[in-house]
Amino acid sequence: MPDLGILTLLALIGGLFVPKGRRSRMQYFGCNLLNIAISAVLGFVGYGLISLFAHEEILTSSPTTGEPIEVRFAVATYLGVGLLVYLTFILICKRLHDMGLSAWFAIPVQLLLLVPWINVVVGLVLLFCPSKNDPGRNANRYGTDPRS
């Protein structure tokens, strides 16, 4: 008999990359905290590695390609940031689904999150707006209520 905990974890991880379904307010909050923690760790580790290797003459270029190691860290950083932006976009899509809205609204919402002070208002709306279910059902057209 397979361990249901591992299957649940794999389903959760697989669901992070697909914009279908819904996320409750607490799931949205938890995923945002995880996103912030990952961003902070990647930022500190990346900055520390670039600072460390920038002062070592031996490690400033790759022995195989000759390119500076800082370029490799910069590319890895941009890929990591791109992945986090994509995951944030998917999270916003799922939260909008929970609010009964189309995921097409995620594009302007993502752009509004780049504007100072407006991003705080948009973030609070996404965090505190209640779930919308169809009357008499524990679901809407985007799926069942994630709290059930």
N, C-alpha and C positions, 0 to 999 in steps of 0.2 A: 504494500500500500504506500503510495507516495506521500511525502510530507506536505500537508496543505499549506503550511507556512511558506515554504519555498515556492510553491505554485502561485500563491497570492503575491509574493514579492516579485516574481517574474512577470506576472500580469500587470502589476503596478508600474514596473520599469518599462515594459512594452507600451503601456498606455501613455507614457510621458511624451512620446514622439508623434502621437496621432491626435488630431484636433477634434475627434468625435467624443461625445459623452459630456458629462457635467462634473464640476468641482464645487463643493460647498464652500461656505465662507471660511471655515476652519481649515479645510484642505488648501484653499487658496493662500491663507495666511501662513500655514506651515511650509508650503512650497516656496513662498517668497522668502521666508527666513532661511530655508536651505539654499536658495539661490544667492542670497546675500552672503552667507557663510562661505559658499564655494567661491564666489567672486573675491572675497577678502583673502582667502587662503591662496588662491591662484595669483592674486596681485602681489601678496607679500613674498611668496616663493619665487615668482618670476622676477620681481625686482631684486630680491636677494641674490639669485643666481646671476643675473646680469651684472650686478655690482661686484660680485665675487670674481667672475671671469673677466671683467673689464680691467682689473688690476693685475692679472697674471699674464705675463708676456707669453708664456708657453701655451696658454689655453685660449689666446685671442683668435686663432684661426683653426679650422678643421684640418687635420693632417691629410685627409683624402681629397677634399674639394678646394681647400684654401680659403673658403669664405669665412667671414667672421662669425663666431659662435653667437654673438648678439643677434644676428639676422635670424638664426634658427629659433631663438627664444622669442623674438618679435613675431615670427610667423606662428609659432605655437600659441602665443598670447592672443593673436587675432583670431585664430581658429577657435580657441576657448571662448572668447567673447562672442563670436558668431554663434556658437552652440548655445550659450546662455541666452542670447537675444531670441533665438529660435524657440527655446524652451519657454521663455517668458511669453512669447506670442501664442504658443499652444495653450499655456495656462490661462491667458486672457480669453482665448476662444472658448475654453471649457467653462470659465466663470460666466461669460456672457450667455452661454447656453443655459446655465443654471438660472440666470435671470430672465430667461425666455426670449433672448435676443439672438439675432443671427451672428455668426462669426465674422461676417463682413464688417461689422463695427469694430473688430479688433485692429484693423489697419489704422483708422483715425485715432483710436485709443492709444495704440502704440506710439503714434506720432505726438499725441498730446503728452505722453509721459516724458518726452524730451524737453518740454517747456517748463522752466522753473515756476514754482508755486502752483501752476495748474496741475502738475503731476501729483502733487499732494492731494488735491481735491479729487482727481480722477481715481487715485489709489484708494482713498477713503470711500468713494462711491462703490468701487468694485468690492471692497472689503465688507461694507455694511449693508449693501442693498440685499434684501431678502430673496430667497429662492421663489420662483414662480412655477406653480404646478397647474395643470388643467383642472377645472372644477370636477370634483368627485373622483379624481385619480391621484395617485402618488407619483405622477410623472408629467412631463411635457413632451413636445414633439422631438426633443433632443435626447431623451432617455429618462430613466427612472431617477427619482430623487436620491442623491448620493448619501443622504443621512439615513436612508431606510435600509 
